[in-house]
Each structure stands twice: as structure tokens, then as C-alpha cells.
Amino acid sequence: MDASKTFILIVGSKTNVVTKGGCQNCGSYNSWTKACGKGYSVDYRSYIKYECDEAVKAGIKIVVLYNKTQVDKSLCPEAVKNLGTHERMYYKATDGKYYWDYQSVKKAIEG
């Protein structure tokens, strides 16, 4: 994150519920026992939530893009739910088809 100027998170239907366990100090995490084999503490945050926390700590620009036709902040990790720019990635045209909303994505990243 130190070299980054912008953090972009693409939110899907399960972004806020995916979890993963891991030892904070070594590679001895045992997924069967859900504990570190060397007795260190285990972090159950997902990699997504971890990276969101790091982006907030770094104070960089945050862009959250939803892989949907609307912004649904209930799918977004708490750390960035009310920060940065939130934008949809698709729109439904009058012909009933879904299209990539390039202009919205571009505006969110450049804005």
C-alpha cells in the first residue's frame, strides 16, 4: 500500500461474507483445528477485509465498484462502507440487456 495512490475494491454478492483464517506470525495455521501450531494468535479476517483496513490506514483514495447495476453497501466491508467513491459497474438499457458502464467506472477512478 505504501506505493499505491488508489485502492480499488470490486464488490460481488459474497465480498462481505468471505472469511479465511491465518496465523499472524508464521505459516503454521492448521485449517482443521483453526489454530496456529506454534501457539500464536490467529486472524480470521478475510484477505479482502485486511486489505480494506490497510487502505484506510494508508489514507489513500478508495474506489468501490459494484459488480451490479446498483450500489449495495450491505455487500461492502465495514472498513470502506462509508468511505471513498462507490459506483455501479453495469446498467440495464432500454433493450433489456445489461451493459458495462464504462463512463461510471472511469468517473469513479478519475474523480
C-alpha positions, 0 to 999 in steps of 0.5 A: 500500500505504501506505493499505491495512490488508489485502492480499488475494491470490486464488490460481488454478492459474497465480498462481505461474507468471505472469511479465511483464517491465518496465523499472524506470525508464521505459516503454521495455521492448521485449517482443521483445528483453526489454530496456529501450531506454534501457539500464536494468535490467529486472524480470521479476517478475510484477505479482502477485509485486511486489505480494506483496513490497510487502505484506510490506514494508508489514507489513500483514495478508495474506489468501490465498484459494484459488480451490479447495476446498483450500489449495495453497501450491505455487500461492502466491508465495514472498513470502506462502507462509508468511505471513498467513491462507490459506483455501479459497474453495469446498467440495464438499457432500454433493450433489456440487456445489461451493459458495462458502464464504462463512463461510471467506472472511469468517473469513479477512478478519475474523480 
